[in-house]
Amino acid sequence: MAGASLRGMSGRGYGGAFARSLLVVTLCALFVSAGCKSTHHASHEPASLAQGGSGSALIAGSEDPLPSWNDGPTKAALLDFVERVTREGGPDFVPADARIATFDNDGTLWSEQPVPVELAFVIDRVKALAPQHPEWKHQQPFQGVLEGDLKAVAASGERGLMELFAATHAGVTTEQFDATVTQWIAMATHPRFDRLYTELVYQPMLEVLAMLRASGFKIFIVSGGDVGFMRAWAERVYGIPPEQVIGSRAKLRYEVRDGTPSLMLLPELDLLDDKAGKPVGIQQVIGRRPIAAFGNSDGDFEMLEWTTSGKGPRFGLFVHHTDAKREWAYDRNAHSGKLSRGLDEAPRRGWFLADMKRDWKVIYPFEQ
């Protein structure tokens, strides 16, 4: 089981850069009242959501491929872009092999408040592993997690977060980690909505995925989250296979134990897929510049910048969280998913802002 320690390790450990990117989120978001409780668990297996993001199911029987979007400039721009790049013989036609679209995950395809889902996973994993580690009862930051003393966890700072991520993400094989995440995501529920996290995907964005897929686009997730965490469920939820998921990743080591080959997750970071790391990850994995990019925060700025600076027709969009009643309202002062630079520069760069309150008829599939 996971339980690698980062004591005595330098900042290049898995928690190093990755932990620094999540530290503010953890200290500010993880410790609000909604995040202080252990994740509730449903007693049933979730129905697959793949039909909501797998292709023609959303557009079958409807002339409008984006029925959950209100008519307006953002919806019109999306439809116009897809029509132009798929119109053979037109001036903006893009061959199918170059139709690549990238999507951030947290806050772009599903909810990231009051804490990113992966951080909820970390807390639950620490509690699940605690019986195998009696020393954690007297060792911070684990003691704070187990006792609900989140101030103590916060006081452990970056080093403490490094310890938490090493304990929950390293020291196991990729298959073991995948199985752990798959089991957790099938049962874990959101503290506000009391629904499975996989039910808190955005219906309007599922429709965008379906429209692009039906129009010959190849779709990639490009997220700051751990790639193994997302690959465990992304195909079922979004219809996006593991090889089309790019995320922050740990280094791997090939081992043969008792005649069985395996890949071990190490407590060392290989790629931080956030901000300037996103174009790097895109190039390393895809080898092509996308023609469309979707995000929701300044962590996605460089991805949109890289995408839209290429030649030919380009499209960039930020999901702007403006609906405190149905979801959350946050941008410049957000503890997670901060959108400030993107908010300022989107108009002059020709990027669109999808205003949740104004542009979306519904937020989640279950609202229909």
URKA-V795564 format. One line per field, one symbol per residue. ss: DSSP state (H for helix, E for strand, L for the rest). A space follows every 10 residues. Layout:
BEGIN
ss=???
END
This chain:
BEGIN
ss=LLLLLLLLLL LLELHHHHHH HHHHHHHHHL LLHHHLLLLE ELLLLLLLLH HHLLLHHHLL LLLLLLLLEL LLHHHHHHHH HHHHHHLLLL LLLLLHHHLE EEELLELLLE LLLLLLHHHH HHHHHHHHHH HHLHHHHHLL LHHHHHHLLH HHHHHLHHHH HHHHHHHHHL LLEHHHHHHH HHHHHLLEEL LLLLLEHHHL EEHHHHHHHH HHHHLLLEEE EEEEEEHHHH HLLHHHHHLL LHHHEEEEEE EEEEEEELLE EEEEEEEEEE ELLLLHHHHH HHHHHLLLLL LEEEELLHHH HHHHHHHHLL LLLLEEEEEE EELLLLLLEE LLLLLLLLLL HHHHHHHHHL LEEEEHHHHE LLLEHHHL
END
